[in-house]
Amino acid sequence: MSVLSSQFKPTSYWWEAAPPIDGTRAAPDGNYDVAVVGSGVIGLNAALALAEGGRKVVVFDSGKIGSGASTRNNGSIVPFHFLHQEQLEARFGAEVGARVARMFVDAFEHLLKVPKRYGFDPMIKPYERFFLACSPKHYAHYVADAALEGERGLGLGWKPIDKAELERRTGVRGYHGGLHIPNSLAMHSGLYIQGVAQACIAAGVDLIGKCRVLKMRGGGGTTTLVTERGEVRAREVVVATNGYSDGAVPYLKQRLIPARLYLSATEPVDPKLMERFFPDRQLADSKRSMGWIRPTPDGTRLMVGGRGGMMGNDPEVHARKLYQDMVAMVPELAGIKLTHCWYGVIAFPMDFLPHVSKVDGIHYIVGCCGVGMCAGTYLGNRIGNRILGAPQADSATAVDDLRFPRIPGPSAMNRLYSRLGIEWYNLRDWWDLRQK
Ligand SMILES: Cc1cc2nc3c(=O)[nH]c(=O)nc-3n(C[C@H](O)[C@H](O)[C@H](O)COP(=O)(O)OP(=O)(O)OC[C@H]3O[C@@H](n4cnc5c(N)ncnc54)[C@H](O)[C@@H]3O)c2cc1C
């Protein structure tokens, strides 16, 4: 039996309700105060702040507007980085670690204000979230994480729960306990980006999709952008190309490792099964190659995600793998077919932290890894404010002073590093799971 529906599509499920647009103009209109390269969550939020501050702004994207990772993701809205406070402090010291952890809470609060301010509905819903421990060692980490968070964290209310309680609360069996995260939200990423793009249009931003920026040349306080539809000059440039960064931005190519994450959507699921396993609840396992399941915002279908590896890029192959992961987590879901499977590209800096930097007059904002919807909204807005000359209170970020390390070796190797990195994670998962 095929696990793919006869209507299977290799495109983002979010695009069904919110198809990305080509843009508002076919070509640039003279010169601009600010040019933004990349129309994801970061680029659009930066453009919005700048246009509201009275600047003439253009946004370029090599694909349709918002069609990068920002409309291909899981839509989770969480007040934390995937490196929890303990790891942030261990890597960067107590002061920086605490500052960065705090920034993710501020970013979470900031994102929630955006739809209200611009009057759109991205279907934000509260979901309780359970992380499922695949080994006793993983459960011990959850216990330690929750203790640290309770002791000197930000009051996020994380609670470890043992195997029996996990089974009672989720119906899911075969794990060694879990971590319960109460204050987590999720949204429809397509509607969110559509709402921000519409706010940009209302503020007068020129959006030019399917127009790659090929090269940038600086000099005399302005930058010339050579694009697929001609040259344009701008006094300031914001680059927010993240995992899709190409030869136009060698500075980023030397500093980011791109990685594909895969996501799929199922056909409508029996409401009784949804009520039993996914009543406004997301499940994610503790493996480094994490797999996760969430309900769609209307509660009728499931979305199943995970990392790729050395399996090539064929969405159908990944769909079959995600189906197996789904059934391994909740065997009762066997037989439910997948209607969509797609990937998005995110980018990992060497230190796993977001980076904002200004080099040769160009502002770069990248590296939000798998947690970019809140942080990207916030950082885009802050750097927009900074260019407008806003006070520190509205423009400083916790990552301003961080060094942005260069990845050793030629950047042509980065895709290979990415695949090897994922395989290394898979190998470590396999090792951990042997120790049951
Ligand atoms: C499957 C998946 C699940 C995820 N789940 C979550 C989640 O639940 N919660 C969360 O917060 N985050 C999640 N993320 C991460 C989140 O999607 C990203 O961190 C975020 O979207 C990055 O936004 P961005 O603006 O930096 O880049 P993108 O949205 O990737 O935008 C970059 C844009 O730059 C354009 N571009 C690149 N080069 C050029 C050029 N030369 N000229 C013109 N345009 C160019 C690209 O076409 C692209 O549209 C997930 C990501 C994936 C892939």
The ligand as a Gaussian input file, in Angstrom:
#p B3LYP/6-31G(d) Opt

LIG

0 1
 C       10.779000      22.307000       8.038000
 C       11.111000      23.488000       8.910000
 C       10.507000      23.599000      10.165000
 C       10.784000      24.719000      10.950000
 N       10.045000      24.894000      12.090000
 C       10.117000      26.078000      12.748000
 C        9.226000      26.366000      13.807000
 O        8.336000      25.579000      14.129000
 N        9.363000      27.554000      14.459000
 C       10.319000      28.473000      14.112000
 O       10.419000      29.513000      14.763000
 N       11.166000      28.239000      13.088000
 C       11.086000      27.074000      12.389000
 N       11.902000      26.841000      11.335000
 C       12.967000      27.824000      11.037000
 C       12.431000      29.074000      10.352000
 O       11.603000      28.720000       9.263000
 C       13.639000      29.904000       9.852000
 O       14.502000      30.170000      10.942000
 C       13.181000      31.231000       9.268000
 O       12.123000      31.073000       8.364000
 C       14.339000      31.931000       8.567000
 O       13.831000      33.128000       8.015000
 P       14.776000      34.043000       7.139000
 O       14.027000      35.285000       6.875000
 O       16.109000      34.143000       7.796000
 O       15.035000      33.212000       5.796000
 P       14.069000      32.572000       4.630000
 O       12.629000      32.596000       5.024000
 O       14.676000      31.293000       4.293000
 O       14.236000      33.647000       3.477000
 C       15.438000      33.811000       2.784000
 C       15.067000      34.280000       1.380000
 O       16.238000      34.794000       0.727000
 C       16.049000      34.589000      -0.661000
 N       17.354000      34.741000      -1.340000
 C       18.494000      34.047000      -1.140000
 N       19.490000      34.510000      -1.948000
 C       18.954000      35.533000      -2.655000
 C       19.473000      36.402000      -3.644000
 N       20.741000      36.338000      -4.052000
 N       18.662000      37.345000      -4.192000
 C       17.366000      37.454000      -3.789000
 N       16.823000      36.623000      -2.834000
 C       17.613000      35.693000      -2.279000
 C       15.479000      33.192000      -0.738000
 O       14.806000      32.961000      -1.967000
 C       14.549000      33.160000       0.483000
 O       13.205000      33.430000       0.125000
 C       11.713000      25.714000      10.532000
 C       12.334000      25.587000       9.283000
 C       12.034000      24.496000       8.466000
 C       12.685000      24.407000       7.105000

